[in-house]
Amino acid sequence: MTSTVPNAVQHADEQQPPITMFGPDFPYAYDDFLAHPAGLGQIPATEHGTEVAVIGGGLSGIVAAYELMKMGLKPVVYEADQLGGRLRTVGFDGPGTEGLTAEMGAMRFPPSSTALQHYIDLVGLETSPFPNPLAEATPSTVVDLKGESHYAESLDDLPQVYRDVADAWNKCLEDGADFSDMNRAIRERDVPRIREIWAELVEKLDNQTFYGFLCESEAFSSFRHREIFGQVGFGTGGWDTDFPNSILEILRVVYTEADDHHRGIVGGSQQLPLRLWEREPDKIVYWAQGTSLKSLHGESGEPRPAVTRLHRTAGNRITVTDADGDIRTYRAAIFTAQSWMLLSKIACDDSLFPIDHWTAIERTHYMESSKLFVPVDRPFWLDKDERTGRDTMSMTLTDRMTRGTYLLDDGPDKPAVICLSYTWCDDSLKWLPLSANERMEVMLKSLGEVYPDVDIRSHIIGNPVTVSWENEPYFMGAFKANLPGHYRYQRRLFTHFMQEMLPADKRGLFLAGDDISWTAGWAEGAVQTALNAVWGVMHHLGGGTDAANPGPGDLFEELAPVELPED
């Protein structure tokens, strides 16, 4: 899902500051906070060694635990499934598939994710361009709509109607959402201007769907244009599965170029949390040099198992019961798993949160998502068709069941991987009852209609791997996506780390994770909310930041998200 952007911005002078995920809701410079030599803050020496529960071993939980450890606290990580959360990289069964991987969750990361990039660099991982449709790294793209296919190496190769749709989207953003003005303000980190533009848009658009926003634009007066945009879109594919969501969700993505210039993590994204788990920081307080999260978790080096109960006990402590029956009590805890877990998988006291926060958790709307990958003997799609001179097969966007098909290789003479289908929401639910092999058969049939002369099956060298995140017991969905009218709920969840606003008996448990962030579905949101929670725990235990490097809570009053009236 992505946009094109107005040409004046898309081809901006390279001397302009880069776009980063700086706002628009909370324009705090998390990247600068991480890079500052003063560090993220410190706690009183009397608190060194204090245990803090971190529930969820996805990226947010591991980042929070890593930073708490560096401060001299002892994070106790609980993980129901496997470290990494939706940074899940899997291999394949079968000879010839060694070293091949499939990204079941996050697989592409925008350069604007600068706080995420801090940790990618920290653990020594590399990234490479991701082959999105029509991207520079993608040899060719086929757009297949209503039974008609078009081969393209750039947008200019597509029929005029597709360029008209791209122009309509650009105009829609400009006229309805001050795109260039906000783009400039985010580049320049002009906080007053960002807040001015966004406050007006939040008030005006909180009740508007994405589709309604398009329909109100003169540029999208044509149903045919809206249909093409929804089914095919640009950059990372169609937008129609997002049409019922709040337009504010979409604007956050396009303003910050979260949808563009994507890169993949070489060797798989799950390496990031796994390497942080084992990393021994150079600068660490209280703990001996050579300490890691792994070493703090005993001889096994493994996190504690799933949390089964959370409740408050005397002295406003947080008491955690896990699947082994172990009961531990903490002065502070961070919950980073998807918030719906608090409604079903974990027995919770109502006293954990104020009632308005429970309401926000209950109203959280999750998107479904499914993928299926197969290993192949080589990147045969790079073979040239003798009749046409074109690539035998291309990255494919279609209105057929597969929707998006991605071709992933590491060189012409090596085994490679095809993501036969990547789908969302209703398109994902269509796959839910089918086994991996049943899914593959439907996908091969669908792609066979687009490429009748290509025998994809003959190149497959191992069994398919698949995921439906809505059916994963510890996730129940891919990521949060606010519906119209949900802004107030999202604000409550994001600002939960500012606990001086809460009654004294509701403090000490902090929410984090990408679904608490304004940019759910992006790893940057997981990192940012982890840093909010670290600041919250530090503050809760009597610590603070260096005056030269104020944290997100220190600047909250001047950067606080827009507050809409409740009455």
Buried (B, 14 or more C-beta within 10 A) or exposed (E): BBBBBBEEBEEBEEEEEEBBBBBBBBBBBBBBBBEBEEBBBBBEEEBBEBBBBBBBBBBBBBBBBBBBBBBBBBBBBBBBBBBBBBBBBBBBEEEEBEEBBBBBBBBBBBBBBBBBBBBBEBBEBEBEBBBBBBBEBBBBBBBBBEEEBBBBBEBEBBEEEBEBBBBBBBBBBBEBBBBBBBBBBBBEBBBEBBBBBBBEBBEEBBBBBBBBBBEBBEBBEBEEBBBBBBBBBBBBBBBBBBBBBBBBBBBBBBBBBBBBBBBBBEEBBBBBBBBBBEBBBEEBBBBEEEBBBBBBBEEEEBBBBBBBEBBBEEEBBBBBBBEEEEEBBBBBBBBBBBBBBBEEBBEBEEEBBBEEBBEBBEBBBBBBBBBBBBBBBBBBBBEEBEEEEBBBBBBBBBBBBBBBBBBBBBEEEEBBBBBBBBBBBEBBBBBEEBEBEEBBBBBBEBBBEBBEEBEBEEBBBBBBBBBBBBBBEBBBBBBBBBBBEBBBBBBBBBBBBBBEEBEEEBBBBBBBBBBBBBBBBBBBBBBBBBBBBBBBBBBBBEBBBBEEBBBBBBBBEEBBBBEEEEE
